[in-house]
């Protein structure tokens, strides 16, 4: 922890009424260094700063899991509203999976079943696999369905191509 001078205090804060420090962390295995600028209106212990930084890392890990499990980063959107909808629905799905996995872990510890004590706790990834195989209907793979989707996709792409060309023709004629 490095104390930061009063000149580095954020705007809108009294320079004498707070603590401003720079928290430095080196990763144990990769040796990469992370810096966190911290400001508190009063004195703060190093243990408190470290616990808050660790919570931030847990939130970052949760976002990474949401990206992997619920495809948070797979939304192909072009405006704020659709991006917001995609983000909210994927985070709600991840929250459901994480909550269900936590409830199952709690129930597992309450049961004290000797067969289940040798198991790794249920994760959101494993819960998603179980939902896909036990509850969600399997995708249709019959020939007629695949041909129908192929026709629909090609018709949609044709329509999108026509709209794209019309837009460029219109944009090229504008001054």
Residue pairs with C-beta under 8 A, 6 or more apart in sequence:
1 21
1 22
1 23
1 24
1 46
1 49
2 21
2 22
2 24
3 19
3 20
3 21
3 22
4 20
4 21
4 22
4 37
5 20
6 15
6 16
6 20
7 15
8 20
9 15
9 18
9 20
9 39
10 20
10 39
13 39
13 41
17 41
17 42
18 39
18 40
18 41
18 42
19 38
19 39
19 40
19 42
19 43
19 44
20 37
20 38
20 39
21 37
21 38
21 44
21 49
22 35
22 36
22 37
22 38
23 35
23 36
23 37
23 38
23 49
23 50
23 53
24 33
24 34
24 35
24 36
25 33
25 34
25 35
25 36
25 53
26 32
26 33
26 34
27 33
27 34
36 49
36 53
36 56
38 44
38 49
38 52
62 94
62 98
63 72
65 94
65 98
65 124
65 125
66 72
66 90
66 91
66 94
67 73
68 125
69 94
69 97
69 124
69 125
69 128
70 90
70 91
70 93
70 94
70 97
71 90
72 87
72 90
72 91
72 94
75 82
75 83
75 86
75 87
75 90
77 83
77 86
94 124
97 124
97 127
97 128
98 124
100 127
101 121
101 122
101 123
101 124
101 126
101 127
104 121
104 122
104 127
105 121
105 122
108 116
108 119
108 121
108 122
